[in-house]
């Protein structure tokens, strides 16, 4: 499940990832999200978490989704507007799971547009 676009992640990026994951606790921290998610769904659901996951998000929300994500199908967004009425959903059709590395120009453009035009352009 790597990037689709050649060069989206460089060897320099990989070296940074390797260096960062060698820091004490880094791998544990990265995996704890998935461990907590699995634990919640399979072993001992926490009522407050379950309630929060089923609540409506009333605020404007930007969702950037990869059209060629090998882990998360675009169909997971079906009905999202029922839970997030003010959702602005964009599917970047030619991106994989690593959408910010694959299409940083589109990601930055969409984020700037969503957040407002008063952001400083580099």
Biopython code that builds the backbone (N, CA, C, O; Angstrom):
import numpy as np
from Bio.PDB.StructureBuilder import StructureBuilder

atoms = [
    (1, "UNK", "N", (0.847, -1.187, 0.000)),
    (1, "UNK", "CA", (0.000, 0.000, 0.000)),
    (1, "UNK", "C", (0.889, 1.246, 0.000)),
    (1, "UNK", "O", (0.816, 2.078, 0.904)),
    (2, "UNK", "N", (1.707, 1.353, -1.005)),
    (2, "UNK", "CA", (2.567, 2.506, -1.115)),
    (2, "UNK", "C", (1.946, 3.585, -1.981)),
    (2, "UNK", "O", (0.788, 3.500, -2.389)),
    (3, "UNK", "N", (2.742, 4.591, -2.246)),
    (3, "UNK", "CA", (2.286, 5.685, -3.100)),
    (3, "UNK", "C", (2.166, 5.224, -4.540)),
    (3, "UNK", "O", (2.872, 4.319, -4.984)),
    (4, "UNK", "N", (1.266, 5.860, -5.254)),
    (4, "UNK", "CA", (1.073, 5.569, -6.672)),
    (4, "UNK", "C", (2.038, 6.401, -7.506)),
    (4, "UNK", "O", (2.634, 5.909, -8.464)),
    (5, "UNK", "N", (2.182, 7.669, -7.130)),
    (5, "UNK", "CA", (3.024, 8.590, -7.898)),
    (5, "UNK", "C", (4.493, 8.353, -7.573)),
    (5, "UNK", "O", (4.910, 8.438, -6.418)),
    (6, "UNK", "N", (5.254, 8.060, -8.587)),
    (6, "UNK", "CA", (6.695, 7.851, -8.447)),
    (6, "UNK", "C", (7.333, 9.101, -7.843)),
    (6, "UNK", "O", (7.119, 10.214, -8.323)),
    (7, "UNK", "N", (8.109, 8.903, -6.796)),
    (7, "UNK", "CA", (8.823, 10.012, -6.183)),
    (7, "UNK", "C", (8.024, 10.789, -5.148)),
    (7, "UNK", "O", (8.523, 11.770, -4.597)),
    (8, "UNK", "N", (6.784, 10.367, -4.871)),
    (8, "UNK", "CA", (5.967, 11.079, -3.879)),
    (8, "UNK", "C", (6.623, 11.041, -2.505)),
    (8, "UNK", "O", (6.557, 12.011, -1.750)),
    (9, "UNK", "N", (7.251, 9.925, -2.190)),
    (9, "UNK", "CA", (8.045, 9.808, -0.968)),
    (9, "UNK", "C", (9.468, 9.504, -1.402)),
    (9, "UNK", "O", (9.735, 8.494, -2.052)),
    (10, "UNK", "N", (10.370, 10.392, -1.034)),
    (10, "UNK", "CA", (11.760, 10.278, -1.459)),
    (10, "UNK", "C", (12.556, 9.407, -0.491)),
    (10, "UNK", "O", (12.080, 9.068, 0.592)),
    (11, "UNK", "N", (13.753, 9.056, -0.889)),
    (11, "UNK", "CA", (14.641, 8.312, -0.004)),
    (11, "UNK", "C", (14.957, 9.141, 1.235)),
    (11, "UNK", "O", (15.108, 8.594, 2.327)),
    (12, "UNK", "N", (15.056, 10.445, 1.071)),
    (12, "UNK", "CA", (15.286, 11.337, 2.217)),
    (12, "UNK", "C", (14.104, 11.261, 3.201)),
    (12, "UNK", "O", (14.307, 11.239, 4.415)),
    (13, "UNK", "N", (12.878, 11.222, 2.674)),
    (13, "UNK", "CA", (11.696, 11.066, 3.529)),
    (13, "UNK", "C", (11.774, 9.761, 4.310)),
    (13, "UNK", "O", (11.521, 9.732, 5.514)),
    (14, "UNK", "N", (12.125, 8.687, 3.616)),
    (14, "UNK", "CA", (12.207, 7.368, 4.256)),
    (14, "UNK", "C", (13.235, 7.374, 5.374)),
    (14, "UNK", "O", (13.006, 6.810, 6.444)),
    (15, "UNK", "N", (14.371, 8.017, 5.122)),
    (15, "UNK", "CA", (15.401, 8.106, 6.168)),
    (15, "UNK", "C", (14.887, 8.878, 7.374)),
    (15, "UNK", "O", (15.201, 8.524, 8.511)),
    (16, "UNK", "N", (14.106, 9.922, 7.147)),
    (16, "UNK", "CA", (13.502, 10.684, 8.256)),
    (16, "UNK", "C", (12.520, 9.807, 9.030)),
    (16, "UNK", "O", (12.512, 9.821, 10.261)),
    (17, "UNK", "N", (11.690, 9.041, 8.310)),
    (17, "UNK", "CA", (10.744, 8.144, 8.968)),
    (17, "UNK", "C", (11.496, 7.123, 9.831)),
    (17, "UNK", "O", (11.131, 6.875, 10.980)),
    (18, "UNK", "N", (12.544, 6.541, 9.258)),
    (18, "UNK", "CA", (13.322, 5.542, 9.983)),
    (18, "UNK", "C", (13.940, 6.151, 11.242)),
    (18, "UNK", "O", (13.899, 5.548, 12.315)),
    (19, "UNK", "N", (14.508, 7.342, 11.106)),
    (19, "UNK", "CA", (15.118, 8.020, 12.256)),
    (19, "UNK", "C", (14.069, 8.303, 13.330)),
    (19, "UNK", "O", (14.301, 8.069, 14.517)),
    (20, "UNK", "N", (12.916, 8.808, 12.901)),
    (20, "UNK", "CA", (11.876, 9.164, 13.865)),
    (20, "UNK", "C", (11.301, 7.943, 14.568)),
    (20, "UNK", "O", (10.994, 8.004, 15.758)),
    (21, "UNK", "N", (11.151, 6.833, 13.845)),
    (21, "UNK", "CA", (10.599, 5.629, 14.456)),
    (21, "UNK", "C", (11.592, 4.936, 15.377)),
    (21, "UNK", "O", (11.205, 4.039, 16.126)),
    (22, "UNK", "N", (12.855, 5.326, 15.339)),
    (22, "UNK", "CA", (13.837, 4.760, 16.248)),
    (22, "UNK", "C", (13.826, 5.445, 17.609)),
    (22, "UNK", "O", (14.430, 4.952, 18.561)),
    (23, "UNK", "N", (13.144, 6.573, 17.701)),
    (23, "UNK", "CA", (13.052, 7.272, 18.983)),
    (23, "UNK", "C", (12.262, 6.421, 19.969)),
    (23, "UNK", "O", (11.294, 5.766, 19.581)),
    (24, "UNK", "N", (12.658, 6.422, 21.226)),
    (24, "UNK", "CA", (11.942, 5.621, 22.234)),
    (24, "UNK", "C", (10.443, 5.972, 22.279)),
    (24, "UNK", "O", (10.063, 7.137, 22.395)),
    (25, "UNK", "N", (9.615, 4.936, 22.185)),
    (25, "UNK", "CA", (8.173, 5.115, 22.280)),
    (25, "UNK", "C", (7.480, 5.503, 20.992)),
    (25, "UNK", "O", (6.250, 5.542, 20.954)),
    (26, "UNK", "N", (8.221, 5.791, 19.934)),
    (26, "UNK", "CA", (7.606, 6.278, 18.694)),
    (26, "UNK", "C", (6.722, 5.223, 18.034)),
    (26, "UNK", "O", (5.607, 5.529, 17.612)),
    (27, "UNK", "N", (7.199, 4.002, 17.942)),
    (27, "UNK", "CA", (6.408, 2.947, 17.297)),
    (27, "UNK", "C", (5.163, 2.648, 18.132)),
    (27, "UNK", "O", (4.074, 2.460, 17.589)),
    (28, "UNK", "N", (5.331, 2.605, 19.438)),
    (28, "UNK", "CA", (4.183, 2.367, 20.318)),
    (28, "UNK", "C", (3.136, 3.456, 20.131)),
    (28, "UNK", "O", (1.945, 3.163, 20.016)),
    (29, "UNK", "N", (3.569, 4.694, 20.102)),
    (29, "UNK", "CA", (2.628, 5.804, 19.924)),
    (29, "UNK", "C", (1.909, 5.700, 18.583)),
    (29, "UNK", "O", (0.706, 5.950, 18.505)),
    (30, "UNK", "N", (2.627, 5.337, 17.541)),
    (30, "UNK", "CA", (2.017, 5.227, 16.214)),
    (30, "UNK", "C", (0.990, 4.100, 16.157)),
    (30, "UNK", "O", (-0.015, 4.219, 15.455)),
    (31, "UNK", "N", (1.221, 3.025, 16.872)),
    (31, "UNK", "CA", (0.321, 1.870, 16.841)),
    (31, "UNK", "C", (-0.838, 1.974, 17.832)),
    (31, "UNK", "O", (-1.847, 1.287, 17.666)),
    (32, "UNK", "N", (-0.715, 2.808, 18.845)),
    (32, "UNK", "CA", (-1.748, 2.870, 19.875)),
    (32, "UNK", "C", (-3.114, 3.283, 19.339)),
    (32, "UNK", "O", (-4.136, 2.852, 19.871)),
    (33, "UNK", "N", (-3.151, 4.099, 18.309)),
    (33, "UNK", "CA", (-4.429, 4.483, 17.702)),
    (33, "UNK", "C", (-5.172, 3.239, 17.231)),
    (33, "UNK", "O", (-6.359, 3.074, 17.514)),
    (34, "UNK", "N", (-4.476, 2.371, 16.517)),
    (34, "UNK", "CA", (-5.091, 1.165, 15.979)),
    (34, "UNK", "C", (-5.426, 0.173, 17.088)),
    (34, "UNK", "O", (-6.468, -0.481, 17.046)),
    (35, "UNK", "N", (-4.554, 0.064, 18.066)),
    (35, "UNK", "CA", (-4.833, -0.822, 19.199)),
    (35, "UNK", "C", (-6.101, -0.377, 19.930)),
    (35, "UNK", "O", (-6.956, -1.200, 20.257)),
    (36, "UNK", "N", (-6.215, 0.921, 20.181)),
    (36, "UNK", "CA", (-7.383, 1.443, 20.891)),
    (36, "UNK", "C", (-8.649, 1.220, 20.078)),
    (36, "UNK", "O", (-9.692, 0.859, 20.624)),
    (37, "UNK", "N", (-8.554, 1.433, 18.780)),
    (37, "UNK", "CA", (-9.718, 1.244, 17.918)),
    (37, "UNK", "C", (-10.179, -0.209, 17.943)),
    (37, "UNK", "O", (-11.370, -0.482, 18.087)),
    (38, "UNK", "N", (-9.243, -1.135, 17.803)),
    (38, "UNK", "CA", (-9.589, -2.556, 17.831)),
    (38, "UNK", "C", (-10.122, -2.974, 19.198)),
    (38, "UNK", "O", (-11.084, -3.735, 19.288)),
    (39, "UNK", "N", (-9.504, -2.482, 20.242)),
    (39, "UNK", "CA", (-9.940, -2.825, 21.592)),
    (39, "UNK", "C", (-11.361, -2.334, 21.821)),
    (39, "UNK", "O", (-12.181, -3.037, 22.411)),
    (40, "UNK", "N", (-11.648, -1.118, 21.349)),
    (40, "UNK", "CA", (-12.978, -0.557, 21.540)),
    (40, "UNK", "C", (-14.033, -1.390, 20.819)),
    (40, "UNK", "O", (-15.110, -1.625, 21.366)),
    (41, "UNK", "N", (-13.744, -1.829, 19.626)),
    (41, "UNK", "CA", (-14.734, -2.559, 18.840)),
    (41, "UNK", "C", (-14.841, -4.030, 19.203)),
    (41, "UNK", "O", (-15.890, -4.641, 19.000)),
    (42, "UNK", "N", (-13.775, -4.603, 19.735)),
    (42, "UNK", "CA", (-13.791, -6.047, 19.921)),
    (42, "UNK", "C", (-13.874, -6.510, 21.368)),
    (42, "UNK", "O", (-14.410, -7.587, 21.632)),
    (43, "UNK", "N", (-13.367, -5.739, 22.303)),
    (43, "UNK", "CA", (-13.281, -6.238, 23.669)),
    (43, "UNK", "C", (-14.196, -5.518, 24.659)),
    (43, "UNK", "O", (-15.079, -6.136, 25.255)),
    (44, "UNK", "N", (-13.990, -4.242, 24.830)),
    (44, "UNK", "CA", (-14.725, -3.535, 25.872)),
    (44, "UNK", "C", (-15.121, -2.138, 25.394)),
    (44, "UNK", "O", (-14.417, -1.166, 25.670)),
    (45, "UNK", "N", (-16.227, -2.032, 24.688)),
    (45, "UNK", "CA", (-16.675, -0.710, 24.251)),
    (45, "UNK", "C", (-16.837, 0.242, 25.432)),
    (45, "UNK", "O", (-17.367, -0.133, 26.478)),
    (46, "UNK", "N", (-16.386, 1.445, 25.255)),
    (46, "UNK", "CA", (-16.505, 2.481, 26.278)),
    (46, "UNK", "C", (-17.719, 3.320, 25.917)),
    (46, "UNK", "O", (-17.735, 3.950, 24.859)),
    (47, "UNK", "N", (-18.740, 3.344, 26.773)),
    (47, "UNK", "CA", (-19.995, 4.027, 26.423)),
    (47, "UNK", "C", (-19.812, 5.470, 25.953)),
    (47, "UNK", "O", (-20.438, 5.868, 24.970)),
    (48, "UNK", "N", (-18.984, 6.259, 26.616)),
    (48, "UNK", "CA", (-18.803, 7.654, 26.210)),
    (48, "UNK", "C", (-18.175, 7.754, 24.817)),
    (48, "UNK", "O", (-18.539, 8.626, 24.028)),
    (49, "UNK", "N", (-17.248, 6.872, 24.527)),
    (49, "UNK", "CA", (-16.618, 6.867, 23.203)),
    (49, "UNK", "C", (-17.638, 6.438, 22.156)),
    (49, "UNK", "O", (-17.732, 7.056, 21.096)),
    (50, "UNK", "N", (-18.389, 5.403, 22.438)),
    (50, "UNK", "CA", (-19.404, 4.911, 21.507)),
    (50, "UNK", "C", (-20.430, 6.001, 21.210)),
    (50, "UNK", "O", (-20.804, 6.212, 20.056)),
    (51, "UNK", "N", (-20.882, 6.693, 22.255)),
    (51, "UNK", "CA", (-21.848, 7.785, 22.068)),
    (51, "UNK", "C", (-21.248, 8.901, 21.217)),
    (51, "UNK", "O", (-21.918, 9.439, 20.335)),
    (52, "UNK", "N", (-20.008, 9.247, 21.476)),
    (52, "UNK", "CA", (-19.355, 10.308, 20.704)),
    (52, "UNK", "C", (-19.208, 9.916, 19.242)),
    (52, "UNK", "O", (-19.353, 10.757, 18.354)),
    (53, "UNK", "N", (-18.924, 8.658, 18.990)),
    (53, "UNK", "CA", (-18.753, 8.194, 17.616)),
    (53, "UNK", "C", (-20.071, 8.186, 16.850)),
    (53, "UNK", "O", (-20.067, 8.200, 15.619)),
    (54, "UNK", "N", (-21.190, 8.163, 17.553)),
    (54, "UNK", "CA", (-22.491, 8.150, 16.893)),
    (54, "UNK", "C", (-23.172, 9.514, 16.911)),
    (54, "UNK", "O", (-24.331, 9.634, 16.512)),
    (55, "UNK", "N", (-22.467, 10.532, 17.367)),
    (55, "UNK", "CA", (-23.067, 11.863, 17.432)),
    (55, "UNK", "C", (-22.833, 12.615, 16.119)),
    (55, "UNK", "O", (-22.001, 12.228, 15.299)),
    (56, "UNK", "N", (-23.585, 13.690, 15.948)),
    (56, "UNK", "CA", (-23.461, 14.523, 14.756)),
    (56, "UNK", "C", (-22.420, 15.607, 15.009)),
    (56, "UNK", "O", (-22.369, 16.195, 16.089)),
    (57, "UNK", "N", (-21.599, 15.860, 14.009)),
    (57, "UNK", "CA", (-20.622, 16.943, 14.098)),
    (57, "UNK", "C", (-21.226, 18.178, 13.440)),
    (57, "UNK", "O", (-21.412, 18.186, 12.223)),
    (58, "UNK", "N", (-21.537, 19.213, 14.201)),
    (58, "UNK", "CA", (-22.242, 20.363, 13.644)),
    (58, "UNK", "C", (-21.352, 21.374, 12.924)),
    (58, "UNK", "O", (-21.858, 22.264, 12.240)),
    (59, "UNK", "N", (-20.049, 21.250, 13.067)),
    (59, "UNK", "CA", (-19.146, 22.261, 12.510)),
    (59, "UNK", "C", (-18.767, 21.943, 11.060)),
    (59, "UNK", "O", (-18.816, 20.788, 10.640)),
    (60, "UNK", "N", (-18.387, 22.986, 10.295)),
    (60, "UNK", "CA", (-17.886, 22.741, 8.936)),
    (60, "UNK", "C", (-16.672, 21.811, 9.000)),
    (60, "UNK", "O", (-15.785, 21.989, 9.835)),
    (61, "UNK", "N", (-16.647, 20.829, 8.115)),
    (61, "UNK", "CA", (-15.604, 19.810, 8.147)),
    (61, "UNK", "C", (-15.126, 19.514, 6.734)),
    (61, "UNK", "O", (-15.923, 19.261, 5.831)),
    (62, "UNK", "N", (-13.811, 19.551, 6.560)),
    (62, "UNK", "CA", (-13.197, 19.220, 5.280)),
    (62, "UNK", "C", (-12.714, 17.774, 5.333)),
    (62, "UNK", "O", (-12.000, 17.390, 6.258)),
    (63, "UNK", "N", (-13.100, 16.978, 4.348)),
    (63, "UNK", "CA", (-12.626, 15.600, 4.230)),
    (63, "UNK", "C", (-11.946, 15.465, 2.881)),
    (63, "UNK", "O", (-12.557, 15.682, 1.834)),
    (64, "UNK", "N", (-10.666, 15.102, 2.923)),
    (64, "UNK", "CA", (-9.906, 14.832, 1.705)),
    (64, "UNK", "C", (-9.671, 13.332, 1.669)),
    (64, "UNK", "O", (-9.080, 12.766, 2.589)),
    (65, "UNK", "N", (-10.131, 12.696, 0.611)),
    (65, "UNK", "CA", (-10.103, 11.235, 0.517)),
    (65, "UNK", "C", (-9.358, 10.813, -0.732)),
    (65, "UNK", "O", (-9.459, 11.456, -1.777)),
    (66, "UNK", "N", (-8.623, 9.747, -0.619)),
    (66, "UNK", "CA", (-7.871, 9.223, -1.760)),
    (66, "UNK", "C", (-8.731, 8.264, -2.566)),
    (66, "UNK", "O", (-9.305, 7.322, -2.019)),
    (67, "UNK", "N", (-8.817, 8.501, -3.841)),
    (67, "UNK", "CA", (-9.624, 7.662, -4.722)),
    (67, "UNK", "C", (-9.054, 6.273, -4.932)),
    (67, "UNK", "O", (-9.788, 5.350, -5.286)),
    (68, "UNK", "N", (-7.751, 6.112, -4.719)),
    (68, "UNK", "CA", (-7.110, 4.809, -4.932)),
    (68, "UNK", "C", (-6.456, 4.308, -3.647)),
    (68, "UNK", "O", (-5.371, 3.727, -3.666)),
    (69, "UNK", "N", (-7.139, 4.546, -2.538)),
    (69, "UNK", "CA", (-6.642, 4.112, -1.233)),
    (69, "UNK", "C", (-6.799, 2.603, -1.120)),
    (69, "UNK", "O", (-7.896, 2.075, -1.307)),
    (70, "UNK", "N", (-5.720, 1.915, -0.818)),
    (70, "UNK", "CA", (-5.762, 0.469, -0.688)),
    (70, "UNK", "C", (-6.337, -0.004, 0.633)),
    (70, "UNK", "O", (-6.598, -1.195, 0.800)),
    (71, "UNK", "N", (-6.542, 0.911, 1.581)),
    (71, "UNK", "CA", (-7.049, 0.523, 2.900)),
    (71, "UNK", "C", (-8.460, 1.020, 3.161)),
    (71, "UNK", "O", (-9.239, 0.343, 3.832)),
    (72, "UNK", "N", (-8.798, 2.186, 2.645)),
    (72, "UNK", "CA", (-10.082, 2.811, 2.955)),
    (72, "UNK", "C", (-10.846, 3.125, 1.674)),
    (72, "UNK", "O", (-10.477, 4.034, 0.930)),
    (73, "UNK", "N", (-11.892, 2.383, 1.428)),
    (73, "UNK", "CA", (-12.704, 2.561, 0.220)),
    (73, "UNK", "C", (-13.464, 3.886, 0.253)),
    (73, "UNK", "O", (-13.856, 4.358, 1.320)),
    (74, "UNK", "N", (-13.665, 4.470, -0.900)),
    (74, "UNK", "CA", (-14.424, 5.724, -0.965)),
    (74, "UNK", "C", (-15.866, 5.528, -0.495)),
    (74, "UNK", "O", (-16.511, 6.483, -0.063)),
    (75, "UNK", "N", (-16.370, 4.308, -0.575)),
    (75, "UNK", "CA", (-17.747, 4.040, -0.132)),
    (75, "UNK", "C", (-17.922, 4.262, 1.368)),
    (75, "UNK", "O", (-19.054, 4.357, 1.842)),
    (76, "UNK", "N", (-16.831, 4.346, 2.123)),
    (76, "UNK", "CA", (-16.936, 4.638, 3.547)),
    (76, "UNK", "C", (-17.532, 6.025, 3.784)),
    (76, "UNK", "O", (-17.987, 6.330, 4.886)),
    (77, "UNK", "N", (-17.528, 6.862, 2.749)),
    (77, "UNK", "CA", (-18.102, 8.199, 2.859)),
    (77, "UNK", "C", (-19.590, 8.244, 2.545)),
    (77, "UNK", "O", (-20.224, 9.286, 2.713)),
    (78, "UNK", "N", (-20.154, 7.140, 2.095)),
    (78, "UNK", "CA", (-21.587, 7.124, 1.774)),
    (78, "UNK", "C", (-22.390, 7.491, 3.014)),
    (78, "UNK", "O", (-22.263, 6.850, 4.058)),
    (79, "UNK", "N", (-23.206, 8.509, 2.896)),
    (79, "UNK", "CA", (-24.038, 8.948, 4.010)),
    (79, "UNK", "C", (-23.345, 9.836, 5.011)),
    (79, "UNK", "O", (-23.914, 10.138, 6.060)),
    (80, "UNK", "N", (-22.127, 10.266, 4.718)),
    (80, "UNK", "CA", (-21.380, 11.087, 5.665)),
    (80, "UNK", "C", (-22.120, 12.369, 6.033)),
    (80, "UNK", "O", (-21.993, 12.869, 7.150)),
    (81, "UNK", "N", (-22.898, 12.900, 5.079)),
    (81, "UNK", "CA", (-23.615, 14.154, 5.340)),
    (81, "UNK", "C", (-24.694, 13.981, 6.408)),
    (81, "UNK", "O", (-25.171, 14.974, 6.957)),
    (82, "UNK", "N", (-25.084, 12.760, 6.712)),
    (82, "UNK", "CA", (-26.040, 12.523, 7.796)),
    (82, "UNK", "C", (-25.387, 12.718, 9.159)),
    (82, "UNK", "O", (-26.058, 13.069, 10.129)),
    (83, "UNK", "N", (-24.097, 12.493, 9.229)),
    (83, "UNK", "CA", (-23.355, 12.635, 10.480)),
    (83, "UNK", "C", (-22.620, 13.970, 10.534)),
    (83, "UNK", "O", (-22.422, 14.538, 11.608)),
    (84, "UNK", "N", (-22.223, 14.457, 9.375)),
    (84, "UNK", "CA", (-21.505, 15.725, 9.273)),
    (84, "UNK", "C", (-22.245, 16.575, 8.237)),
    (84, "UNK", "O", (-21.861, 16.603, 7.068)),
    (85, "UNK", "N", (-23.300, 17.263, 8.666)),
    (85, "UNK", "CA", (-24.131, 17.996, 7.710)),
    (85, "UNK", "C", (-23.383, 19.068, 6.910)),
    (85, "UNK", "O", (-23.752, 19.372, 5.775)),
    (86, "UNK", "N", (-22.336, 19.634, 7.504)),
    (86, "UNK", "CA", (-21.584, 20.680, 6.815)),
    (86, "UNK", "C", (-20.271, 20.148, 6.236)),
    (86, "UNK", "O", (-19.249, 20.834, 6.256)),
    (87, "UNK", "N", (-20.313, 18.929, 5.726)),
    (87, "UNK", "CA", (-19.106, 18.321, 5.186)),
    (87, "UNK", "C", (-18.805, 18.866, 3.791)),
    (87, "UNK", "O", (-19.707, 19.098, 2.986)),
    (88, "UNK", "N", (-17.531, 19.062, 3.532)),
    (88, "UNK", "CA", (-17.033, 19.371, 2.197)),
    (88, "UNK", "C", (-16.088, 18.220, 1.853)),
    (88, "UNK", "O", (-14.952, 18.177, 2.325)),
    (89, "UNK", "N", (-16.563, 17.297, 1.033)),
    (89, "UNK", "CA", (-15.825, 16.085, 0.703)),
    (89, "UNK", "C", (-15.190, 16.210, -0.669)),
    (89, "UNK", "O", (-15.854, 16.552, -1.647)),
    (90, "UNK", "N", (-13.898, 15.928, -0.730)),
    (90, "UNK", "CA", (-13.173, 15.920, -2.000)),
    (90, "UNK", "C", (-12.446, 14.585, -2.122)),
    (90, "UNK", "O", (-11.687, 14.204, -1.231)),
    (91, "UNK", "N", (-12.674, 13.887, -3.207)),
    (91, "UNK", "CA", (-11.962, 12.646, -3.485)),
    (91, "UNK", "C", (-10.888, 12.959, -4.513)),
    (91, "UNK", "O", (-11.192, 13.362, -5.636)),
    (92, "UNK", "N", (-9.636, 12.775, -4.130)),
    (92, "UNK", "CA", (-8.520, 12.974, -5.037)),
    (92, "UNK", "C", (-8.306, 11.647, -5.759)),
    (92, "UNK", "O", (-7.646, 10.743, -5.247)),
    (93, "UNK", "N", (-8.867, 11.552, -6.937)),
    (93, "UNK", "CA", (-9.003, 10.284, -7.663)),
    (93, "UNK", "C", (-7.683, 9.570, -7.940)),
    (93, "UNK", "O", (-7.648, 8.340, -7.965)),
    (94, "UNK", "N", (-6.609, 10.307, -8.147)),
    (94, "UNK", "CA", (-5.351, 9.677, -8.523)),
    (94, "UNK", "C", (-4.368, 9.573, -7.361)),
    (94, "UNK", "O", (-3.158, 9.505, -7.576)),
    (95, "UNK", "N", (-4.879, 9.561, -6.140)),
    (95, "UNK", "CA", (-4.018, 9.467, -4.965)),
    (95, "UNK", "C", (-4.275, 8.182, -4.204)),
    (95, "UNK", "O", (-5.374, 7.626, -4.224)),
    (96, "UNK", "N", (-3.221, 7.724, -3.527)),
    (96, "UNK", "CA", (-3.329, 6.562, -2.657)),
    (96, "UNK", "C", (-3.581, 7.044, -1.226)),
    (96, "UNK", "O", (-3.923, 8.206, -1.007)),
    (97, "UNK", "N", (-3.411, 6.162, -0.281)),
    (97, "UNK", "CA", (-3.616, 6.452, 1.133)),
    (97, "UNK", "C", (-2.807, 7.667, 1.597)),
    (97, "UNK", "O", (-3.186, 8.341, 2.555)),
    (98, "UNK", "N", (-1.716, 7.936, 0.930)),
    (98, "UNK", "CA", (-0.789, 8.997, 1.331)),
    (98, "UNK", "C", (-1.064, 10.262, 0.521)),
    (98, "UNK", "O", (-0.173, 10.797, -0.139)),
    (99, "UNK", "N", (-2.291, 10.724, 0.581)),
    (99, "UNK", "CA", (-2.770, 11.802, -0.285)),
    (99, "UNK", "C", (-1.934, 13.075, -0.150)),
    (99, "UNK", "O", (-1.691, 13.746, -1.153)),
    (100, "UNK", "N", (-1.489, 13.426, 1.054)),
    (100, "UNK", "CA", (-0.722, 14.662, 1.211)),
    (100, "UNK", "C", (0.666, 14.565, 0.580)),
    (100, "UNK", "O", (1.244, 15.581, 0.196)),
    (101, "UNK", "N", (1.199, 13.357, 0.474)),
    (101, "UNK", "CA", (2.478, 13.193, -0.217)),
    (101, "UNK", "C", (2.272, 13.082, -1.726)),
    (101, "UNK", "O", (3.112, 13.543, -2.499)),
    (102, "UNK", "N", (1.192, 12.491, -2.141)),
    (102, "UNK", "CA", (0.951, 12.257, -3.563)),
    (102, "UNK", "C", (0.510, 13.514, -4.299)),
    (102, "UNK", "O", (0.896, 13.726, -5.449)),
    (103, "UNK", "N", (-0.282, 14.337, -3.658)),
    (103, "UNK", "CA", (-0.803, 15.527, -4.340)),
    (103, "UNK", "C", (-0.819, 16.730, -3.392)),
    (103, "UNK", "O", (-1.885, 17.255, -3.068)),
    (104, "UNK", "N", (0.373, 17.166, -2.947)),
    (104, "UNK", "CA", (0.429, 18.267, -1.982)),
    (104, "UNK", "C", (-0.161, 19.571, -2.519)),
    (104, "UNK", "O", (-0.688, 20.373, -1.747)),
    (105, "UNK", "N", (-0.081, 19.786, -3.811)),
    (105, "UNK", "CA", (-0.629, 21.031, -4.383)),
    (105, "UNK", "C", (-2.145, 21.047, -4.210)),
    (105, "UNK", "O", (-2.707, 22.045, -3.759)),
    (106, "UNK", "N", (-2.804, 19.958, -4.562)),
    (106, "UNK", "CA", (-4.266, 19.898, -4.416)),
    (106, "UNK", "C", (-4.664, 19.949, -2.942)),
    (106, "UNK", "O", (-5.612, 20.649, -2.585)),
    (107, "UNK", "N", (-3.955, 19.221, -2.086)),
    (107, "UNK", "CA", (-4.276, 19.222, -0.655)),
    (107, "UNK", "C", (-4.163, 20.633, -0.091)),
    (107, "UNK", "O", (-5.063, 21.092, 0.613)),
    (108, "UNK", "N", (-3.077, 21.320, -0.390)),
    (108, "UNK", "CA", (-2.897, 22.687, 0.119)),
    (108, "UNK", "C", (-3.939, 23.643, -0.451)),
    (108, "UNK", "O", (-4.448, 24.509, 0.262)),
    (109, "UNK", "N", (-4.260, 23.487, -1.742)),
    (109, "UNK", "CA", (-5.264, 24.360, -2.365)),
    (109, "UNK", "C", (-6.623, 24.167, -1.699)),
    (109, "UNK", "O", (-7.308, 25.140, -1.385)),
    (110, "UNK", "N", (-7.008, 22.924, -1.487)),
    (110, "UNK", "CA", (-8.303, 22.630, -0.873)),
    (110, "UNK", "C", (-8.354, 23.091, 0.580)),
    (110, "UNK", "O", (-9.372, 23.613, 1.036)),
    (111, "UNK", "N", (-7.268, 22.898, 1.296)),
    (111, "UNK", "CA", (-7.235, 23.349, 2.688)),
    (111, "UNK", "C", (-7.298, 24.868, 2.781)),
    (111, "UNK", "O", (-8.015, 25.414, 3.619)),
    (112, "UNK", "N", (-6.550, 25.547, 1.922)),
    (112, "UNK", "CA", (-6.583, 27.020, 1.935)),
    (112, "UNK", "C", (-7.968, 27.530, 1.583)),
    (112, "UNK", "O", (-8.464, 28.470, 2.205)),
    (113, "UNK", "N", (-8.583, 26.927, 0.606)),
    (113, "UNK", "CA", (-9.923, 27.332, 0.215)),
    (113, "UNK", "C", (-10.910, 27.126, 1.362)),
    (113, "UNK", "O", (-11.741, 27.991, 1.641)),
    (114, "UNK", "N", (-10.812, 25.985, 2.014)),
    (114, "UNK", "CA", (-11.719, 25.665, 3.121)),
    (114, "UNK", "C", (-11.513, 26.624, 4.292)),
    (114, "UNK", "O", (-12.475, 27.101, 4.894)),
    (115, "UNK", "N", (-10.249, 26.900, 4.607)),
    (115, "UNK", "CA", (-9.941, 27.740, 5.761)),
    (115, "UNK", "C", (-10.132, 29.227, 5.487)),
    (115, "UNK", "O", (-10.261, 30.015, 6.423)),
    (116, "UNK", "N", (-10.152, 29.613, 4.231)),
    (116, "UNK", "CA", (-10.336, 31.014, 3.891)),
    (116, "UNK", "C", (-9.162, 31.539, 3.097)),
    (116, "UNK", "O", (-8.064, 30.984, 3.143)),
    (117, "UNK", "N", (-9.399, 32.594, 2.384)),
    (117, "UNK", "CA", (-8.385, 33.135, 1.493)),
    (117, "UNK", "C", (-7.420, 34.090, 2.171)),
    (117, "UNK", "O", (-6.545, 34.651, 1.511)),
    (118, "UNK", "N", (-7.560, 34.288, 3.480)),
    (118, "UNK", "CA", (-6.678, 35.230, 4.162)),
    (118, "UNK", "C", (-5.395, 34.570, 4.677)),
    (118, "UNK", "O", (-4.650, 35.174, 5.449)),
    (119, "UNK", "N", (-5.141, 33.333, 4.249)),
    (119, "UNK", "CA", (-3.912, 32.669, 4.628)),
    (119, "UNK", "C", (-2.753, 33.201, 3.792)),
    (119, "UNK", "O", (-2.930, 33.612, 2.645)),
    (120, "UNK", "N", (-1.581, 33.186, 4.383)),
    (120, "UNK", "CA", (-0.386, 33.640, 3.678)),
    (120, "UNK", "C", (0.020, 32.569, 2.683)),
    (120, "UNK", "O", (0.164, 31.405, 3.057)),
    (121, "UNK", "N", (0.205, 32.932, 1.448)),
    (121, "UNK", "CA", (0.647, 31.998, 0.405)),
    (121, "UNK", "C", (2.165, 32.009, 0.376)),
    (121, "UNK", "O", (2.778, 33.072, 0.283)),
    (122, "UNK", "N", (2.784, 30.815, 0.457)),
    (122, "UNK", "CA", (4.259, 30.792, 0.444)),
    (122, "UNK", "C", (4.830, 31.234, -0.887)),
    (122, "UNK", "O", (6.049, 31.269, -1.054)),
]
sb = StructureBuilder()
sb.init_structure("model")
sb.init_model(0)
sb.init_chain("A")
sb.init_seg("    ")
for serial, (resi, resn, name, xyz) in enumerate(atoms, 1):
    if name == "N":
        sb.init_residue(resn, " ", resi, " ")
    sb.init_atom(name, np.array(xyz, "f"), 0.0, 1.0, " ", f" {name:<3s}", serial, name[0])
structure = sb.get_structure()
